[in-house]
């Protein structure tokens, strides 16, 4: 049996010379992306404030994890080794979401950012965070950004990094791109609040299935399907209990959470609820991520600064920690159990989680 535990919890402060007063963002804390260097010696943390993206390098040293009241982990202070403003073509309005694709084995990363009007900018970086060959492309939304700015979300296909999906909350739409080519627009019934590509188990690693939370429902879209506008399934929750987060595991399960403070796990083969972890968070859930080590574990982030790891089948919390103010950005590394959070006070929290065998 595998038990997850925090190996380290670090807290660093964003230099005030880099960002003096971060822009407020939205309820969904989607303005941070995280990458672990190949040798594991440092973390690269990307954060977005206003119209710019910034990069910070945070060192990793072995440390003793201490616990406070109610088992909350206490962070140890660490230094920001390096910080810089990324030299990319700037956005014209506030960036709402950033996302990373790529791994150390490929030798490069793909960093995307989308602003409040749906303008997408994608850059190719090496795994040390430097721009490889200034390879950057920019895509304007199909409606040329007309209308009112709102929260926008971004995710890359895990099997085809050139494919990206952009959610526009106010426009009630999801735009799918292959690099700078617009493939199609999916029309949602409500305001989309989160999106995630789902591993399609029946077709290997091909990712053509997109899970979107909109209002109080989970919508599943198949990008290969023309009927019903591509909508494969709608799963309705309680009216008024809006969903704010969706994620998928390596086994294909889909998790959602939101205003009802409950994590619900769905089996995509039957579209039925496998598990409901009722009222597991004190306040609304705005971030979810399955563990890369063991998909029976899930990380839950709420509006009350708390983040916890738990076994969703047993509805049991394993460990938790708290930020020191509202989360502006929160994310998990795509291939490792490393969590990063950026709070309104300018603190960066990084938790490194490992598996321990129990008998």
N, C-alpha and C positions, 0 to 999 in steps of 0.2 A: 504494500500500500504506500502511496506517495502522499506526503504532507508538505504543503508549501509554507515557507517561512521567509521573513525579510532578512536578507544578508546585511543590508545597509540602508540607512535613510539619511540623505544629505540635504542640507539647506544652504543655498547660496543667495547672494543679493545681486540683482541686476545693477551694474554701475549707473549712478544717476547721470553721468556724462553721456551714457548711451541712450537711456530713456528716462527723462525726468518725471514725466507725468503720463502714464499710459492711457490710451483712449479706452472708454468704458466697455465697448463690445456689447454682447447680447447675453441672454440667459444661458444659451448653449456655449460652453467654454471650448471653442474649437480653434483657438488661435495659438496652438503649440504643437510642434512635431519633434520627435525624438529619434536619435540614432546612436547606437553603441559602436565605438571603433572596434576594428577587427581584433586587436590585441586586448580589448577590454580595459584599456588604461584610462579612457575618458569617455564622457558622453557629449554628444553634440546636441544642443537644444536650440530649436528655431522658434522664435516668437514673433508675433505681428502686432504692431501698434500703429494706429493711424494708417498711413498709406505705405508703410515700409515693413520689411522683414529683417530681423536681426538674428545673428548667430552667436551663441555662447558655448564655450568649451569648459566643461566642469570635470575636475579630476576625480578619480576613484581610488580611494585608499581603503584597506581593510579596516573595519571598525566594529566595535562592540555595540550591538543594538540594545538600547535600554527601554524599559517600559514605564509609563506613568500611571495615573489613575485610570481605572477601567480598562487596563491593558493597552492604552494608546501608546504607539511608538513615539519616542522622543528623537527628533532629528539632531544630527551633529552638523556644526557649521563647517563649510568648506569654501575654498576660494574659487572664483571664476578665473580660469587660466588665461582665457582669451575671449574677447568680444569684439564684434564688428557689425556695421550696417552692411547688408548684402547689396552689392552693386548690380541691381537689376532694373529693368525699365519700371518706373513707378506707377502705382495705381492712382486713380483720380479721386477715389473715395475710400472710406475706411475698409480695411481688409477684415472679412468676417471669418474666414476659415483658411487654414493651411494644412497640407498633407504631404507625406513623404512616401515614395515607392523605391524599391531597390534594396539590395543587400550587399554585404561585403564581398561575397563571391563574384558578383558581377563587376566590381570595381568602380561603380558609380551609383549615384542617387538621383532620383527625380523629385524636385521640389515644386509643388504647385500652390498658388495662392489665388483666392477669389474675393473680389470686393463686393460691396453692398448692392451693386447693380448687375452682378454676374460676370464682370470682366475677369477672365482667367489668364494668368501668366504662369508658364511652366519653364523651369531651368534645369539643366543637367549639371550636377555637381560630382566631384570625386568623393570617395568615402571619407576623406579628411575634411570635407565641407567646402573645398575650394571649387571655383567654377572651372570645369574641364576645358572647354573651348569656347566659352561665351555662347554656348548653344541655348538660346532662349526663344520661346515663341509666345505670342500673345493672341488671345481669341476674344473678340467682342461677342456679347450675347446676340442671338438672332434678332431680337427687337432693338438692337443697338443701345441698350441701356435706358430706354425711354420708360418713364413712370417713376415710382417712388422707391427709394432704397430700402432694403430690408435685410434680414439675416439670409446668408447664402451658405450652402454646404458644399463640400468637395470630397470625393473619394476616387482612388485609382483602382483599376482592376488588378487583383493580385497576380494574375497569370499573363496579363498583357498591359504593361505599364503605360503604353501609349494611349490607352483608353481611359478617359476620365468622365465622371458624371458630376454635374453641377446642379444643385437644388436652389431654386429661387423662391423664397417663402411668399413674398408679396405677389409674385407672378403666378403662383400655384403651378410651377412647372419644373421638370427635370430635363436638362439638356445633356446629351451624350456626345462626346467628341472622340475622334481618333486623331491624336495630335491636334492640328489646327483645323481639321475637317469636321463640320457639324454633321453628325449621323442622324439624329432624330430628337424630337421633343416629346416627352411624356407629360400628359396633363393630369394633375392631381385634383381631387375634389376639395381638399382642405389645404391649409398652409403647411407645406412640408417642413419638418423640424430636424430630421436626421436621415442619413442614407448610408448604405453599405453594400458592396458587392458580396454575393453569397457563393461559396464554392458549390458548383453543380455536381453532386455526387454521381448522377446518372451519366454524365459526360466527362468523367475524369476531372481535370483541373480547369476546364473551360469555364470562364465566369461570364455568363450571359444573364444571370439572375440578379436583380437589384431589389434590395429590401428598403422600403421607405416608410418612415412614420409621418403621418399627416393627421392633424387633429387627434381624435381618440382611436384611430385605426392604423393597423399595419397593412401596407399594400406591397404585394410582390409583383414585380414587372419582369417579363422575359423580353430581352432586346431582340430576339429573333422572331418574335410573334407579331403579326399584323392585326389579328382580330382583337377587338375590345381595346384598341389603342396600345396593345402590349400588356394590358393588365391581366395577370395570371390568377391572382387571389386577393380578396379583401377580408381581413379579420378584424371584426369590430370589438372595441372595448367599451367601457362604461361611458355614457355620454357626459361630457364635461371634464373627464379625466384625460387631459391631453398627454400624449406620449412625446418625450423629448430625446430619447436615445434608442439606437438599434445597433446590434453587432452580431457577427456570426462566428461560429467556431470551425475548427478544422474538420469536424465530423458533420458539418452542415446545419447544426442546430442554430436557431435564431433567437436572440434575447431582446426584449424591449422593456423599457421602464419610463416612468414619467411622474405626473402629478399625484397618482394614487400610491406612490412610494413602494410599489410592488414590482419585482422582477419576474417576468413571465418568459418561459423558454418554450419555443415551438419546434415540433418535428416537421420539417418540410415535406416529408414523404406522405404524411397524413393531414398536415395543417391543423394539428390538434395540440393543445397545451400539454407538454411533458411534465412541467413543474410550475408551481406558483409560489414564490417566496414573498409572502404577504407582509407589508409594512416593515420591510427590512431596513429601510432608511428613515431617519427622523423627518426629513424634508424631501421635496421633489428630487427625483433622480434625473440628472442631466448628462451623465456619461456612463458607458458600459464597455467592457472589453473582456473577452474570454482569455483564459490563460493559454499561452503557447506550450507550456510544459504539460499541463493536464486540463483538457477542456471541461472537466467536471468542476473546475474552479472558475469563478468570475470576479472581476474587479468592478466595484460600483462607486460612482462619484455623485455626491449630492450637493445641493445648494448651501448646506450648512457647513461647508469647508471639509466635511469628513469624507475620507476615502477608505473603503474596506475591501478585503478579500474574503470570499466565502465559498463553501461547497453548496452549490445550488440544489443538488438532489436532496441533501440533508437539511437545508436551510440553516446552516451553521456558519457563523463568522469565525475566521481564522486569525486575522489581525487587522488593525486599522491605524490610521494616522490622520491628523488634521492639518489643514493649512492655517494661515494666520489672518486671512481675509478672503473675500470673494474670489473664486477661480476665474481668471481671464482666459486661461488655456489649460487643457488637460489631455494627455494622450498616453498610449502605451506603444512601445517599440513593436514593429510588425512581427519580428521573429524571435524576440526574447521577452522575458517577464521583467522589463524595466519600465517603470511608470514615471512620468514627469508632469509636474503641475506648476503653473505660474499664477501667483496671486496678485491682487490689486495693490498690495503694499510693496510690490517689487521683489518678492521672494520667489526663488525657484526651488522646488522640492523634487528630489530624484530618489526613488526607491528601487533597489535591486532585489529581486525575489528569486529564491532557489528552491529546488525540491530536495526533501530529505526522506530517505526510505525509513518506514516504520514497520515493525514486525508484531 
